[in-house]
Amino acid sequence: MLRGSITIIFNGRMIMKHLMQKTAQKTYSERIMKNVRQNLGLEEDDTSRDDYIMSLPPEDVFDRYCTWEGLLGYGYTLWHVVEELKNHK
């Protein structure tokens, strides 16, 4: 269980890093965009809602990413845990 938890947190941190860098980019990585598009009921290559995706707060995008990956109801919790770990000195 602990090993799986560490994997989830590590992967969460990697996704969060991509999400936090969005201000320097016009869009998230293709992996994130494909995932969130599908979460919205679109085909993974349907860019018609990309502006909407980019307007979402990063924690909402992360929650949608987690939900699509099967972590139902854990997106916001994981976001806050990773933030807390990241800010721990």
C-alpha positions as CSV (number, residue, x, y, z in Angstrom):
1,M,0.0,0.0,0.0
2,L,2.7,2.5,0.9
3,R,4.6,1.9,-2.4
4,G,1.4,2.5,-4.4
5,S,0.8,5.7,-2.3
6,I,4.3,6.9,-3.1
7,T,3.7,6.2,-6.8
8,I,0.5,8.2,-6.7
9,I,2.1,11.1,-5.0
10,F,5.1,11.1,-7.3
11,N,2.9,11.0,-10.4
12,G,0.7,13.6,-8.9
13,R,3.7,15.9,-8.3
14,M,4.8,15.4,-11.9
15,I,1.4,16.3,-13.2
16,M,1.2,19.2,-10.8
17,K,4.5,20.5,-12.1
18,H,3.2,20.5,-15.7
19,L,0.0,22.2,-14.5
20,M,1.9,24.9,-12.6
21,Q,4.0,25.7,-15.7
22,K,1.0,26.4,-17.8
23,T,1.4,30.2,-17.5
24,A,4.6,29.9,-19.4
25,Q,2.9,27.8,-22.1
26,K,-0.2,28.2,-24.3
27,T,-1.4,24.7,-23.3
28,Y,-0.7,21.8,-21.0
29,S,1.3,18.8,-22.3
30,E,-0.4,16.7,-24.9
31,R,-0.8,13.9,-22.3
32,I,-2.8,16.1,-20.0
33,M,-4.8,17.7,-22.8
34,K,-5.8,14.2,-24.2
35,N,-6.8,13.0,-20.8
36,V,-8.9,16.1,-19.9
37,R,-10.5,16.2,-23.3
38,Q,-11.7,12.6,-22.8
39,N,-12.8,13.5,-19.3
40,L,-15.1,16.1,-20.9
41,G,-16.6,13.5,-23.2
42,L,-14.5,14.5,-26.3
43,E,-12.2,12.5,-28.5
44,E,-8.6,12.8,-27.3
45,D,-7.6,14.8,-30.4
46,D,-10.7,17.1,-30.4
47,T,-9.3,20.6,-29.6
48,S,-12.7,22.4,-29.6
49,R,-12.7,22.9,-25.8
50,D,-9.0,23.5,-25.3
51,D,-9.7,27.2,-24.5
52,Y,-12.1,26.1,-21.8
53,I,-9.6,23.6,-20.4
54,M,-6.9,26.3,-20.3
55,S,-9.3,28.6,-18.4
56,L,-9.8,26.1,-15.6
57,P,-7.8,26.5,-12.4
58,P,-4.9,24.0,-12.3
59,E,-6.4,22.0,-9.4
60,D,-9.6,21.5,-11.4
61,V,-7.5,20.2,-14.3
62,F,-5.7,17.9,-11.9
63,D,-9.0,16.6,-10.5
64,R,-10.3,15.8,-14.0
65,Y,-7.0,14.1,-14.8
66,C,-7.2,12.0,-11.7
67,T,-10.8,11.2,-12.3
68,W,-10.1,10.0,-15.8
69,E,-7.3,7.8,-14.5
70,G,-9.7,6.1,-12.0
71,L,-8.8,8.1,-8.9
72,L,-12.4,9.1,-8.4
73,G,-12.9,11.7,-5.7
74,Y,-9.1,12.0,-4.9
75,G,-8.0,14.8,-7.2
76,Y,-8.4,17.7,-4.8
77,T,-7.1,15.7,-1.8
78,L,-4.0,14.7,-3.7
79,W,-3.5,18.2,-5.0
80,H,-3.5,19.6,-1.4
81,V,-1.3,16.8,-0.1
82,V,1.3,17.4,-2.8
83,E,1.2,21.1,-2.1
84,E,1.7,20.5,1.6
85,L,4.6,18.2,0.9
86,K,6.1,20.6,-1.6
87,N,5.9,23.4,0.9
88,H,7.3,21.5,3.8
89,K,10.8,22.6,4.8
